[in-house]
């Protein structure tokens, strides 16, 4: 397996939805799904001469409200904020996994994270995020670029020789490497988050 792009994700309504496994639905879909799938496919990726994993995040990581005592964000009543928090967690998990691959001497698998930018899809259109956020989503879809623009960075990360050895990096929607603006407190969450996600995976072993 040469390329894995973890693109599935959603911004859900303000109301809390719990999955049958006891996880908050935004966390389950946006954070655990790519984490789980990447872990499970790692043996296949390692068989490739040059495998690449691309996780999808968002600039909304800036509005995250992370909580080491509530990684599921059950106490966060804003669907938009839970989404931003989940995208912060995707960045942190990507960086941690990249570091772990290097520590284990796995040099033929890279993992990066990208922000596709806002594009004109139905993303968020059916979610109830409060009057103001609902209005933004309804209006924005009328003026945003075509969906194909959202694939520019992912295509680049999946195929360009210039990033063959780049791992653990956050890219914007114009193929530029950017350094997320993390406080030291947020960065310190990375290890705890990764361990928490690992503990959930153990339920399915």
C-alpha positions in Angstrom: 0.0 0.0 0.0 1.6 3.3 -1.1 -0.8 6.0 -0.1 -3.5 6.5 2.6 -5.5 9.7 2.7 -7.7 10.0 5.8 -10.3 12.4 4.4 -13.5 11.3 6.1 -14.8 13.8 8.7 -17.7 16.0 9.7 -18.8 19.0 11.8 -21.8 17.8 13.8 -24.6 19.6 15.5 -24.3 21.3 18.9 -26.2 18.4 20.5 -23.9 15.7 21.9 -24.1 12.3 20.2 -22.5 9.3 21.8 -21.4 6.2 19.7 -22.2 2.7 20.8 -18.6 2.5 22.0 -19.1 5.4 24.3 -17.2 8.0 22.4 -18.4 11.4 21.4 -19.3 11.2 17.7 -17.0 14.1 16.5 -14.0 12.6 18.3 -14.8 9.1 17.0 -15.1 10.2 13.4 -12.4 12.9 13.1 -9.8 11.6 15.5 -10.2 7.9 16.2 -11.1 6.8 12.7 -7.9 8.0 11.0 -5.8 6.9 14.0 -7.4 3.4 14.0 -7.2 3.0 10.2 -3.6 4.2 10.0 -2.5 1.8 12.8 -4.2 -1.1 11.2 -2.8 -0.5 7.7 0.7 0.3 8.9 2.0 -3.3 8.2 0.8 -2.9 4.6 2.3 0.6 4.3 5.6 -0.7 5.5 5.8 -3.1 2.6 5.9 -0.1 0.2 9.2 1.4 -0.9 7.8 4.8 -0.2 4.4 5.0 1.6 2.7 8.2 2.5 -0.1 8.9 4.9 -2.0 12.2 4.8 -4.4 13.3 7.5 -6.9 16.0 7.0 -7.1 18.8 9.6 -8.4 22.4 9.4 -7.5 25.9 10.3 -10.3 25.7 12.8 -7.8 24.0 15.2 -7.3 27.6 16.4 -10.7 27.6 18.1 -10.0 24.3 19.9 -10.8 23.9 23.5 -8.7 20.8 24.4 -9.2 19.1 27.8 -6.9 16.3 28.9 -9.7 15.2 31.3 -12.3 15.2 28.5 -10.7 14.3 25.2 -14.1 13.4 23.8 -15.3 17.0 24.6 -18.5 15.8 26.2 -18.5 19.0 28.2 -18.2 21.2 25.2 -21.7 22.2 24.0 -20.6 23.8 20.7 -20.4 21.5 17.7 -18.2 24.0 15.9 -15.8 24.1 18.8 -15.7 20.3 19.1 -14.8 20.1 15.4 -12.0 22.6 15.9 -10.8 20.6 18.9 -10.8 17.3 16.9 -8.7 18.9 14.2 -6.2 20.1 16.8 -6.0 16.5 17.9 -5.4 15.3 14.4 -2.4 17.6 14.1 -1.0 16.4 17.4 -1.5 12.7 16.6 0.1 13.2 13.2 3.2 14.8 14.8 3.4 12.1 17.5 3.0 9.3 15.0 5.7 10.7 12.8 8.1 10.9 15.8 7.3 7.3 16.7 7.9 6.0 13.2 11.3 7.7 13.3 12.1 6.2 16.7 11.3 2.8 15.4 13.5 3.2 12.4 10.6 3.1 9.9 12.0 5.4 7.2 9.8 4.3 4.3 6.5 5.6 5.8 5.8 9.3 6.2 2.8 10.9 7.7 1.7 14.6 7.3 -1.4 16.6 7.8 -3.1 19.2 5.6 -5.7 21.9 5.7 -7.7 21.7 2.4 -9.1 25.2 2.7 -12.8 26.1 2.4 -14.5 24.8 -0.7 -18.0 24.7 -2.0 -19.3 21.3 -0.8 -22.3 20.3 1.4 -20.0 20.1 4.4 -21.8 21.3 7.5 -24.9 22.2 5.6 -27.1 19.8 7.6 -25.6 20.4 11.0 -27.4 22.6 13.6 -24.6 24.8 14.9 -26.6 27.7 16.1 -28.1 30.6 14.1 -24.8 32.5 13.4 -22.7 29.4 12.4 -25.6 28.0 10.3 -25.8 31.3 8.5 -22.1 31.3 7.8 -22.2 27.8 6.3 -25.2 28.6 4.1 -23.6 31.7 2.8 -20.1 30.5 2.4 -21.0 27.6 0.1 -22.2 30.2 -2.4 -18.8 32.0 -2.7 -16.2 29.3 -2.0 -13.9 27.8 -4.6 -14.8 24.6 -6.4 -14.3 21.3 -4.5 -11.3 20.3 -6.7 -9.3 23.1 -5.0 -9.5 21.1 -1.8 -7.4 18.3 -3.3 -4.4 20.4 -4.3 -2.3 19.9 -1.2 -3.3 16.2 -0.8 -2.3 15.4 -4.4 1.0 17.2 -3.8 1.7 15.3 -0.6 0.7 12.0 -2.1 2.9 12.3 -5.2 5.5 15.0 -5.3 9.1 13.8 -5.0 10.0 17.0 -3.1 8.2 15.8 0.1 9.3 12.2 -0.1 11.2 12.4 3.2 9.1 15.0 4.9 7.1 13.7 7.9 5.1 15.2 10.8 4.5 18.5 9.0 1.3 20.6 8.7 0.6 22.0 5.2 -1.9 24.7 4.2 -4.2 24.6 1.1 -1.4 26.0 -1.1 1.2 23.3 -0.5 3.1 25.5 2.0 4.6 24.1 5.2 3.2 26.0 8.1 4.0 25.8 11.8 0.8 25.5 13.9 0.5 28.2 16.5 0.5 26.0 19.6 0.9 27.0 23.2 3.3 24.9 25.2 0.3 23.7 27.2 -1.4 22.4 24.0 1.8 20.7 22.8 2.1 19.0 26.1 -1.3 17.3 25.5 0.1 15.3 22.5 1.6 12.4 24.5 -1.5 12.1 26.7 -3.8 12.2 23.7 -1.8 9.6 21.8 -1.9 7.3 24.9 -5.6 7.8 25.2 -6.2 6.9 21.6 -4.0 3.8 22.0 -6.1 2.8 25.0 -9.2 2.9 23.0 -7.6 0.8 20.2 -6.9 -1.9 22.8 -10.6 -2.5 23.1 -10.7 -3.8 19.5 -7.5 -5.9 19.6 
